[in-house]
C-alpha cells in the first residue's frame, strides 16, 4: 500500500483488515452488498452515519489531496 493510500484510509477508517488492498477496501465500500463484513473495516464515529460509498469517495479525495501536497513538497525541496 502506498503512503497516500495508507494516509487516506487512516483519516476515515479507525480499523481495516490489512489482508485487503486499498482497491479492495474501496470496492467493498462502493458495493457493500457484495461481500462486505464489519470484520473488514470500521469507520470513524464522526462519519458512521454516512453511506459507505460516500466514505469511499472521501478516502479517494483525501488520497489525491495527499499526493498533490507531497508532489508540491518534492518540487519545493528539489
C-alpha positions in Angstrom: 0.0 0.0 0.0 1.3 3.5 -0.9 1.8 6.2 1.7 -1.1 8.2 0.2 -3.4 5.2 0.3 -2.5 4.4 3.9 -2.9 8.0 5.0 -6.3 8.4 3.3 -7.6 5.2 4.8 -6.5 6.2 8.3 -8.2 9.5 8.0 -11.6 7.9 7.6 -11.3 4.4 9.0 -10.5 3.5 12.6 -9.6 0.0 11.5 -9.4 -2.1 8.4 -8.2 -5.5 7.5 -4.6 -5.4 6.4 -5.2 -8.5 4.3 -7.2 -6.3 1.9 -5.6 -4.0 -0.6 -6.6 -0.3 -0.9 -8.6 -1.0 -4.1 -10.4 -4.0 -2.4 -11.4 -1.8 0.5 -12.7 1.0 -1.8 -14.6 -1.6 -3.8 -16.1 -3.1 -0.6 -17.3 0.4 0.4 -18.7 1.2 -3.0 -20.6 -2.1 -3.2 -21.3 -3.1 0.3 -23.8 -5.7 -0.8 -21.0 -7.8 -2.3 -19.0 -9.4 0.4 -18.6 -6.7 3.0 -18.5 -7.5 6.6 -17.9 -5.4 9.7 -14.8 -7.6 10.2 -13.2 -5.9 7.1 -13.3 -2.3 8.2 -14.6 0.2 10.8 -15.3 3.8 10.0 -14.6 6.7 12.4 -17.5 7.6 14.7 -17.8 11.0 13.1 -18.8 9.5 9.8 -20.5 6.3 10.9 -23.9 7.6 9.7 -22.6 8.4 6.2 -23.2 5.8 3.4 -20.1 3.7 2.8 -19.9 4.7 -0.9 -19.7 8.4 0.3 -16.8 7.5 2.7 -15.1 5.7 -0.2 -15.2 9.0 -2.2 -13.9 10.9 0.9 -11.0 8.4 1.0 -10.2 8.7 -2.7 -10.3 12.6 -2.5 -8.0 12.5 0.6 -5.6 10.2 -1.3 -5.5 12.6 -4.3 -5.0 15.7 -2.0 -2.2 13.9 -0.2 -0.5 13.1 -3.5 -0.8 16.7 -4.7 0.6 18.0 -1.4 3.5 15.7 -1.3 4.3 16.3 -5.0 4.3 20.1 -4.3 6.7 19.5 -1.3 9.1 17.5 -3.6 9.1 20.4 -6.1 9.9 22.9 -3.3 12.7 20.7 -1.9 14.3 20.0 -5.3 
